[in-house]
C-alpha cells in the first residue's frame, strides 16, 4: 500500500515502503510543509503573494469522518483518524503558478496554534523516517474532501450509471463529473453523487496532477481542529511570486 512518500535531493517521488517501526527522531511537521500560512494570511496578503483564492462552497459532513483522497481512484479509502463535528464546512483553494497549490476545509475561525500530519487509523508518525511522510496517492489528477458516508454514495451513483449502460464500462469521470468540472475550467467541482441525499464532494485539481500528497490538521491550543489543509507542493512558504525548482 502506498501510504508514504520519500524525498531526495529536493525532488518528490512515490514509493512503496514497508510499515516497519524504526527508531528515529520525532517527526517534524514543519519540515513536511512550508505552506501553513495559506490559512493564516488574509485575502489581501495572499493576493500580494500572487495567490489566487477560490471559495468552493460548503462540504456536508454527515458523520464527521473525513475522506481526503483521489475521489475517482480510491473507492475503499478509509476516513482520517481524527473526526470533526457533523456540519457543513467551507472549502477554499489556493492557486499559484496556474495550479491548485493547496486546499483547505475550515471548521472554526482562528490561527492554528500547531499542526499535525493527518493520518489514517493505524498510522503512527513515530514510525516515519526523516525522508518519509503519510499522504494519499493520486491517479486521476484530482484530490477531494468528503464524508465517509458520501464515498458510499459515489458507489451507489456508479451502480445507477452502470444500470443505465448495461454491458458498457462506466467511467465516473467521463460519465458523471466531467461536465461539472468543465464548468469551472477543469479546476474544481462541488459534486453531489445522489440527488436528494445529503452529502457532497469537493473535487479539485491536484497540483502537478498524479502524485502523492499530504494533509495536515491545523489545531487550536486545546487540540480542537480548526482547519484541514492538503498541500500539493506547488509553492513554498505560501508564496506564488517565485516558482520552486522541482527538477
BELHUJO-V952349 format. One record per pair of residues at least 12 apart in sequence whose C-alpha atoms are under 7 Angstrom apart, sorted by the first residue. I is the first residue (numbers start at 1). J is the second residue. D is the distance in Angstrom with one decimal. If there is no record, write none. Layout:
BEGIN
I,J,D  I,J,D
END
This chain:
BEGIN
1,16,6.6  2,15,6.6  2,16,5.1  2,137,6.9  3,134,5.5  3,135,5.9  3,136,6.3  4,17,6.7  4,132,6.0  4,133,5.0  4,134,4.4  4,135,6.0  5,132,5.2  5,133,5.1  5,134,6.4  5,212,6.6  6,131,5.2  6,132,4.6  6,133,6.8  7,131,5.2  7,132,6.7  11,246,6.1  11,247,6.4  14,211,6.8  14,212,6.2  20,127,6.9  21,127,4.8  22,127,5.5  24,129,6.3  26,126,6.4  27,125,6.3  27,126,6.5  27,128,7.0  29,115,6.9  29,116,6.4  29,117,6.5  34,236,5.8  34,237,4.8  34,238,7.0  35,236,6.1  35,237,4.9  35,238,4.6  37,238,5.8  38,238,5.5  40,111,5.6  49,239,5.2  49,240,5.5  49,241,5.9  50,96,6.8  50,239,7.0  50,240,4.9  50,241,5.7  51,94,6.2  51,95,5.6  51,96,5.4  51,239,6.9  51,240,5.5  52,94,5.7  52,95,4.9  52,96,6.6  53,92,6.9  53,93,5.8  53,94,5.0  53,95,6.4  54,92,5.6  54,93,5.0  54,94,6.6  55,91,6.2  55,92,4.5  55,93,6.4  56,91,5.6  56,92,5.9  56,190,6.9  57,90,5.3  57,91,5.9  58,88,5.6  58,89,4.8  58,90,4.1  58,91,6.1  59,88,5.4  59,89,5.3  59,90,6.3  59,91,7.0  59,146,6.7  59,200,5.9  59,201,6.4  59,202,6.5  60,87,6.1  60,88,4.5  60,89,6.7  60,198,6.9  60,199,5.2  60,200,5.9  61,86,5.4  61,87,5.3  61,88,5.9  61,146,6.9  61,147,5.0  61,199,6.6  62,86,5.5  62,87,6.7  62,147,6.4  62,149,6.9  62,199,6.6  63,86,5.5  63,147,6.6  63,149,6.9  64,83,5.4  64,84,4.8  64,85,5.3  64,86,4.7  64,147,6.5  65,79,5.6  65,80,6.7  65,83,5.2  65,84,6.9  65,147,5.6  65,148,5.6  66,79,5.2  66,80,5.7  66,83,6.8  66,145,6.8  66,146,5.7  66,147,4.7  66,148,5.9  67,79,4.4  67,80,6.1  67,145,5.9  67,146,5.3  67,147,5.8  67,148,5.7  68,144,5.5  68,145,4.9  68,146,6.8  69,136,5.9  69,143,5.5  69,144,5.5  70,138,5.2  70,140,6.8  70,142,5.4  70,143,4.6  70,144,6.1  71,142,7.0  71,143,6.5  71,144,6.0  72,140,6.5  72,172,6.9  73,139,6.3  73,140,6.5  75,151,6.9  78,120,6.8  79,120,6.6  79,148,6.0  80,118,6.8  80,119,5.8  80,120,4.6  80,121,6.7  81,119,6.0  81,120,4.9  81,121,4.8  89,105,6.4  89,106,6.0  89,107,6.0  90,105,5.7  90,106,5.7  91,103,7.0  91,104,5.5  91,105,4.5  91,106,6.6  92,104,5.3  92,105,6.6  96,235,6.8  96,240,5.0  97,240,6.5  99,207,5.4  100,205,6.0  100,206,6.3  100,207,4.9  101,207,5.4  101,231,6.5  101,232,5.2  101,233,6.4  101,234,4.9  101,235,6.2  102,229,6.9  102,230,5.5  102,231,4.7  102,232,5.4  103,229,5.7  103,230,5.2  103,231,6.9  104,227,6.6  104,228,5.4  104,229,4.4  104,230,6.4  105,227,5.5  105,228,5.2  105,229,6.7  106,226,6.1  106,227,4.4  106,228,6.6  107,225,6.7  107,226,5.0  107,227,5.5  108,226,4.8  109,226,6.6  112,218,5.0  112,219,5.0  112,220,5.2  112,226,6.6  113,219,5.9  113,220,5.0  113,221,5.2  114,218,6.1  114,219,5.5  114,220,6.9  115,216,6.5  115,217,5.5  115,218,4.6  115,219,5.9  116,216,5.6  116,217,5.1  116,218,6.7  117,215,6.3  117,216,4.5  117,217,6.2  118,215,5.4  118,216,4.8  118,217,5.9  119,134,6.7  134,214,6.1  135,212,6.3  135,213,5.1  135,214,4.0  135,215,6.4  136,212,5.5  136,213,5.5  136,214,6.5  137,211,5.8  137,212,4.4  137,213,6.6  138,210,4.8  138,211,5.2  138,212,6.0  139,210,5.0  140,210,6.4  141,205,6.2  141,206,5.6  141,209,4.3  141,210,4.9  142,203,6.5  142,204,5.5  142,205,4.8  142,206,4.8  142,209,6.9  143,203,5.9  143,204,5.5  143,205,6.3  143,206,5.3  144,201,6.7  144,202,5.3  144,203,4.5  144,204,6.1  145,201,6.0  145,202,5.3  145,203,6.9  146,200,6.5  146,201,4.9  146,202,6.5  150,199,5.2  150,200,6.4  153,193,5.9  153,194,6.4  154,193,5.4  157,193,5.9  157,194,6.3  158,172,6.7  187,204,5.7  187,205,5.1  188,203,5.4  188,204,4.1  188,205,6.2  189,202,6.2  189,203,5.3  189,204,6.6  190,202,4.7  190,203,6.3  206,232,6.2  207,232,5.0  207,234,6.0  213,231,6.5  213,232,5.8  214,230,5.9  214,231,6.0  215,228,6.9  215,229,5.4  215,230,4.1  215,231,6.2  216,228,5.7  216,229,5.2  216,230,6.4  217,229,6.5
END
